[in-house]
Amino acid sequence: MGRQYVHLSEGTHFASLAGSRRGKLILLTVDTISAGQMGVTFYYAGNEVWLADPIPPSCLNVYNP
C-alpha cells in the first residue's frame, strides 16, 4: 500500500535527511497559496512535517539555494 498523502517538510535540513534515503536528492518548493486555491488541503502532522492531498505540478518548483 502506497502513501495516502504527500509528505512535506518545513525546512531543507529535515527534507534532505528524509529525501536522501533513496537515490538522487531533489528538493522541491510548493506554492502553497496556489495549491490551496486549487483545492489542496494541508494537514499539520507535527515535528515540522505536513501532509497534503496530491499537489498539481504547476505548484511545484525545483529548489535551487
Number of C-alpha atoms within 10 A of each C-alpha: 3 4 6 10 14 12 17 21 16 12 10 15 10 15 19 14 10 14 15 13 9 7 7 8 13 12 16 15 15 17 14 15 10 14 21 14 9 12 12 15 14 19 13 11 12 8 9 12 15 16 17 18 15 15 21 14 9 10 16 15 12 10 11 8 5
